[in-house]
Amino acid sequence: MKIKLIKDLDEIEMSNFKKSKLYSSINNNWSNTDSYIRFINEYFNNSFENQSLIVFMNNEFFIAMISFSKDNTLSFFGEPLYIIDNNEHSANLNLAYNVFYKKLSSIKKDHGFDKVYMYENIKIISKFCDSIISNSHNYQMYIDLSQSEELIKMNIRKSFKSLVNWGKKNLQIDIIDSNNLDKIKFNSFKDFHVKVSGRKTRSDKTWDLQYDAIRNNGAYLTLGNLNGVLVSGAYIVHGTDIAYYGVAVNDRELMAENLPIGHSILFKSIILAKKKGLNKFIVGDYNFVEDEKINAITKYKKGFVNSMSLKPKYLIEL
């Protein structure tokens, strides 16, 4: 049984890893995809150290920890990380966890990390329960895409239904995905983002990586034009199972006039995720804070969801 940093796998090990059931499980979630990791690495100027670990034996891969960390805490770019196993009830998986426990216990001495910030994994929590520094949780809002399109629309907040219909009637909606690449329209969204933000908020490289994600079937872009002018857009990133409402931009002047330019764009994005065969569309966390703008956005997103899940988070001292 071996445990290695994923970045240190040799060519054959990496090839076998990418063919494994565990790799498929990792890529179900939008946040663990290679394209998203490249994007967020660039966004943070590559200031986080790749500490992702894999436990394997021959061609079998048992446990992965996707971690990009700094400041002595193993995490995922400052957020909780996932520790994922192959979900098999076997002696080999138990042995793999024992190897993983040993590595976590020694990582402080070997690499200088003395804490891990993670989402719930029962085996890890059970092993390190006496070392939990703090725990918290958030509610994640999402749309269950296994439901029919009619039921998904039925579950939208009642007052939103006419607003979605307004957009369907008045907006020209374009989809940019791997089957319909259009760099000119993508760049128009980039320019629109800068215009609405009032400044350039991130590097051109991050935008290039987002376009590459679309090219590689890891994202798509939904655009809304009113009278030939771009007024709304949503960039959706996804894995093989889960989509995430990533970047949304709307014309502020039209929003001030109470024109519902974003409702049909989000609904179209949700339905497209269903048509792509995904099972979940995450719109964000349900957390109210001391910021009226953020709370208004949360309330808006909540109007589309039909499901919520509890996500426990733990900070553990190693």
C-alpha positions as CSV (number, residue, x, y, z in Angstrom):
1,M,0.0,0.0,0.0
2,K,1.4,3.4,-1.0
3,I,0.6,7.0,-0.2
4,K,2.0,9.7,-2.4
5,L,1.4,13.3,-3.4
6,I,-0.8,13.2,-6.5
7,K,1.7,15.5,-8.2
8,D,4.5,13.0,-7.6
9,L,2.7,10.0,-9.3
10,D,4.8,8.7,-12.2
11,E,3.4,8.5,-15.7
12,I,2.0,4.9,-15.3
13,E,0.5,5.6,-11.9
14,M,-1.2,8.8,-13.2
15,S,-2.5,7.0,-16.2
16,N,-4.0,4.2,-14.0
17,F,-5.3,6.8,-11.5
18,K,-7.2,8.6,-14.3
19,K,-8.9,5.3,-15.3
20,S,-10.0,4.5,-11.7
21,K,-13.4,4.6,-10.1
22,L,-11.9,7.0,-7.5
23,Y,-10.9,9.5,-10.1
24,S,-14.4,9.4,-11.5
25,S,-15.8,10.1,-8.1
26,I,-13.5,13.0,-7.6
27,N,-14.5,14.6,-10.9
28,N,-18.2,14.3,-10.1
29,N,-17.9,17.5,-8.1
30,W,-17.2,20.7,-10.1
31,S,-14.7,22.0,-7.5
32,N,-12.3,19.0,-7.9
33,T,-12.0,19.1,-11.6
34,D,-8.6,19.9,-13.1
35,S,-10.0,22.9,-15.0
36,Y,-11.5,24.5,-11.9
37,I,-8.3,23.9,-10.0
38,R,-6.2,25.5,-12.7
39,F,-8.5,28.5,-12.7
40,I,-8.5,29.0,-8.9
41,N,-4.8,28.5,-8.7
42,E,-4.3,31.3,-11.2
43,Y,-6.9,33.4,-9.4
44,F,-4.9,33.2,-6.2
45,N,-1.6,33.7,-8.1
46,N,-0.4,30.2,-7.4
47,S,0.1,31.1,-3.7
48,F,-1.3,27.7,-2.4
49,E,0.9,24.6,-2.2
50,N,-0.5,21.4,-3.8
51,Q,-0.6,18.8,-1.0
52,S,-3.2,16.5,-2.6
53,L,-2.6,12.9,-1.5
54,I,-3.6,9.5,-2.9
55,V,-3.5,6.0,-1.3
56,F,-3.2,3.1,-3.7
57,M,-2.0,-0.4,-4.2
58,N,-1.0,-1.6,-7.7
59,N,-3.8,-0.4,-10.0
60,E,-6.4,0.1,-7.2
61,F,-6.9,3.6,-5.8
62,F,-8.6,3.9,-2.4
63,I,-8.5,7.4,-0.9
64,A,-7.8,10.9,-2.2
65,M,-7.4,14.2,-0.3
66,I,-7.6,17.2,-2.7
67,S,-5.7,19.9,-0.9
68,F,-4.2,23.2,-1.9
69,S,-2.9,24.8,1.3
70,K,-0.8,27.4,3.1
71,D,-0.5,28.9,6.6
72,N,0.0,25.5,8.3
73,T,-3.5,24.4,7.6
74,L,-4.4,21.7,5.0
75,S,-7.4,23.1,3.1
76,F,-8.8,23.6,-0.4
77,F,-7.7,27.2,-1.1
78,G,-8.7,28.3,2.4
79,E,-12.0,26.4,2.3
80,P,-12.8,22.9,3.7
81,L,-11.3,20.1,1.6
82,Y,-12.8,16.8,0.6
83,I,-11.3,13.4,1.7
84,I,-12.9,10.9,-0.8
85,D,-12.7,7.1,-0.8
86,N,-13.8,4.6,-3.4
87,N,-16.8,3.6,-1.2
88,E,-15.9,0.0,-1.1
89,H,-16.4,-2.0,2.1
90,S,-13.2,-4.0,2.1
91,A,-10.2,-4.9,4.1
92,N,-8.0,-3.1,1.6
93,L,-10.0,0.2,2.2
94,N,-9.5,-0.2,6.0
95,L,-5.8,-0.8,5.4
96,A,-5.7,2.3,3.2
97,Y,-7.3,4.4,5.9
98,N,-4.7,3.2,8.4
99,V,-1.9,4.3,6.0
100,F,-3.7,7.7,5.5
101,Y,-4.1,8.2,9.3
102,K,-0.4,7.6,9.8
103,K,0.4,10.1,7.1
104,L,-1.9,12.8,8.6
105,S,-0.3,12.2,12.0
106,S,3.2,12.7,10.6
107,I,2.5,15.6,8.2
108,K,3.2,18.2,10.9
109,K,6.8,17.0,11.3
110,D,7.4,16.2,7.7
111,H,5.7,19.2,6.0
112,G,4.9,21.8,8.7
113,F,1.1,21.5,8.5
114,D,-0.5,21.2,11.9
115,K,-4.3,21.4,11.1
116,V,-6.7,20.2,8.5
117,Y,-9.9,22.0,7.6
118,M,-12.3,19.5,6.0
119,Y,-15.8,18.5,5.2
120,E,-17.2,15.6,7.0
121,N,-15.7,12.2,6.5
122,I,-16.9,9.8,9.2
123,K,-13.7,7.7,9.3
124,I,-11.4,10.7,9.7
125,I,-13.7,12.4,12.3
126,S,-13.9,9.2,14.3
127,K,-10.1,8.8,14.3
128,F,-9.3,12.4,15.2
129,C,-12.4,13.3,17.2
130,D,-10.4,14.2,20.3
131,S,-8.4,16.7,18.2
132,I,-11.4,18.7,16.8
133,I,-10.7,22.4,17.5
134,S,-14.0,23.7,16.1
135,N,-16.9,22.6,13.9
136,S,-19.6,24.5,12.0
137,H,-21.9,23.9,9.1
138,N,-23.6,25.6,6.2
139,Y,-26.7,24.8,4.2
140,Q,-26.1,24.4,0.5
141,M,-28.9,25.3,-1.9
142,Y,-29.3,23.2,-5.0
143,I,-31.7,22.0,-7.6
144,D,-32.3,18.2,-7.8
145,L,-32.0,17.6,-11.5
146,S,-33.5,14.1,-11.3
147,Q,-36.9,15.8,-11.2
148,S,-38.7,16.6,-14.4
149,E,-38.4,20.0,-16.1
150,E,-42.0,20.7,-15.3
151,L,-41.5,19.9,-11.6
152,I,-38.3,22.0,-11.4
153,K,-40.2,25.0,-12.8
154,M,-43.2,24.2,-10.5
155,N,-40.8,24.5,-7.5
156,I,-39.6,28.0,-8.4
157,R,-40.9,30.8,-6.2
158,K,-44.4,31.7,-7.4
159,S,-43.5,35.3,-8.1
160,F,-40.6,34.2,-10.2
161,K,-42.6,32.2,-12.8
162,S,-43.9,35.3,-14.7
163,L,-40.3,36.8,-14.5
164,V,-38.8,33.7,-16.1
165,N,-41.5,33.9,-18.8
166,W,-40.8,37.5,-19.4
167,G,-37.2,36.6,-20.2
168,K,-38.2,33.8,-22.5
169,K,-40.3,36.2,-24.5
170,N,-38.1,39.3,-24.5
171,L,-34.5,38.1,-24.4
172,Q,-32.4,36.4,-27.1
173,I,-30.7,33.6,-25.2
174,D,-27.4,32.1,-26.4
175,I,-25.6,29.1,-25.1
176,I,-21.8,28.8,-25.4
177,D,-20.6,25.3,-24.7
178,S,-18.2,22.6,-26.1
179,N,-20.7,22.0,-28.9
180,N,-21.1,25.7,-29.7
181,L,-17.8,27.5,-29.1
182,D,-17.8,31.2,-29.8
183,K,-14.8,33.1,-28.5
184,I,-16.2,36.5,-29.7
185,K,-19.4,36.0,-27.6
186,F,-17.3,34.8,-24.7
187,N,-15.1,37.9,-24.8
188,S,-18.2,40.0,-25.0
189,F,-19.2,38.5,-21.6
190,K,-15.7,39.2,-20.3
191,D,-16.0,42.9,-21.4
192,F,-19.5,43.1,-20.0
193,H,-18.2,41.8,-16.6
194,V,-15.5,44.6,-16.5
195,K,-18.1,47.2,-17.5
196,V,-20.6,46.2,-14.8
197,S,-17.9,45.8,-12.2
198,G,-16.4,49.2,-13.0
199,R,-12.9,47.7,-13.1
200,K,-10.9,44.7,-14.2
201,T,-11.2,42.4,-11.2
202,R,-8.8,39.5,-12.3
203,S,-6.2,38.5,-14.8
204,D,-6.8,37.7,-18.5
205,K,-5.3,34.3,-17.8
206,T,-8.2,33.4,-15.5
207,W,-10.6,34.2,-18.4
208,D,-8.6,32.1,-20.8
209,L,-8.8,29.2,-18.4
210,Q,-12.6,29.6,-18.1
211,Y,-12.9,29.5,-21.9
212,D,-10.7,26.4,-21.9
213,A,-13.1,24.8,-19.4
214,I,-15.9,25.4,-21.8
215,R,-13.9,23.9,-24.7
216,N,-13.1,20.8,-22.6
217,N,-16.8,20.3,-21.6
218,G,-16.3,21.5,-18.0
219,A,-18.4,24.7,-18.2
220,Y,-20.9,26.6,-20.2
221,L,-22.1,30.2,-20.6
222,T,-25.7,31.4,-20.9
223,L,-26.1,34.9,-22.4
224,G,-29.1,37.1,-22.6
225,N,-29.5,39.9,-25.2
226,L,-32.2,42.6,-25.1
227,N,-32.7,44.4,-28.4
228,G,-29.3,43.2,-29.6
229,V,-27.4,44.3,-26.5
230,L,-25.9,41.9,-23.9
231,V,-27.7,42.5,-20.6
232,S,-27.2,39.3,-18.6
233,G,-24.9,36.3,-18.4
234,A,-24.1,33.3,-16.2
235,Y,-21.0,31.1,-16.3
236,I,-21.7,27.6,-15.0
237,V,-18.8,25.2,-14.1
238,H,-19.5,21.5,-13.8
239,G,-18.0,18.1,-13.2
240,T,-19.6,14.9,-14.4
241,D,-22.4,15.0,-11.9
242,I,-22.6,18.4,-10.2
243,A,-22.9,21.9,-11.7
244,Y,-22.2,25.2,-9.9
245,Y,-23.6,28.7,-10.5
246,G,-20.3,30.4,-10.8
247,V,-20.2,33.9,-12.3
248,A,-23.4,36.0,-13.0
249,V,-23.5,39.5,-14.4
250,N,-26.6,41.7,-15.0
251,D,-27.0,45.2,-16.3
252,R,-27.5,47.3,-13.2
253,E,-29.4,50.1,-14.8
254,L,-32.0,47.6,-16.1
255,M,-32.2,45.9,-12.8
256,A,-32.8,49.3,-11.2
257,E,-35.8,49.6,-13.5
258,N,-37.0,46.2,-12.2
259,L,-36.6,44.4,-15.5
260,P,-36.2,40.6,-14.7
261,I,-33.2,40.1,-17.0
262,G,-31.5,37.4,-14.9
263,H,-34.3,35.0,-14.0
264,S,-34.7,33.2,-17.4
265,I,-30.9,33.1,-17.7
266,L,-30.6,31.2,-14.5
267,F,-33.5,28.9,-15.3
268,K,-32.2,28.2,-18.7
269,S,-28.8,27.3,-17.2
270,I,-30.5,24.9,-14.7
271,I,-32.4,23.1,-17.4
272,L,-29.3,22.9,-19.6
273,A,-27.5,21.1,-16.8
274,K,-30.3,18.6,-16.6
275,K,-30.1,18.0,-20.4
276,K,-26.4,17.5,-20.1
277,G,-27.1,14.6,-17.7
278,L,-26.0,16.2,-14.5
279,N,-27.8,15.4,-11.3
280,K,-27.3,18.5,-9.1
281,F,-27.2,22.3,-9.8
282,I,-25.7,24.2,-6.8
283,V,-26.6,27.9,-6.6
284,G,-24.7,28.6,-3.3
285,D,-24.9,28.6,0.4
286,Y,-27.8,29.7,2.5
287,N,-26.1,32.0,5.0
288,F,-27.3,35.4,6.0
289,V,-24.7,38.0,7.0
290,E,-24.5,41.7,7.8
291,D,-24.5,42.7,4.2
292,E,-27.9,43.5,2.6
293,K,-26.6,43.0,-0.9
294,I,-25.3,39.5,-0.2
295,N,-28.5,38.6,1.6
296,A,-30.6,39.9,-1.3
297,I,-28.6,37.6,-3.7
298,T,-29.1,34.7,-1.3
299,K,-32.8,35.3,-1.2
300,Y,-32.9,35.5,-5.0
301,K,-31.1,32.2,-5.4
302,K,-33.3,30.5,-2.8
303,G,-36.3,31.2,-5.1
304,F,-35.0,28.6,-7.6
305,V,-34.0,25.7,-5.3
306,N,-36.0,22.6,-4.5
307,S,-33.4,21.0,-2.1
308,M,-31.0,22.0,0.6
309,S,-28.3,19.9,2.3
310,L,-26.3,20.3,5.5
311,K,-22.5,20.4,5.1
312,P,-20.6,20.0,8.4
313,K,-17.1,21.5,8.5
314,Y,-14.3,20.6,10.9
315,L,-11.0,22.1,11.9
316,I,-8.8,19.4,13.3
317,E,-5.4,19.6,15.0
318,L,-2.9,17.1,13.8
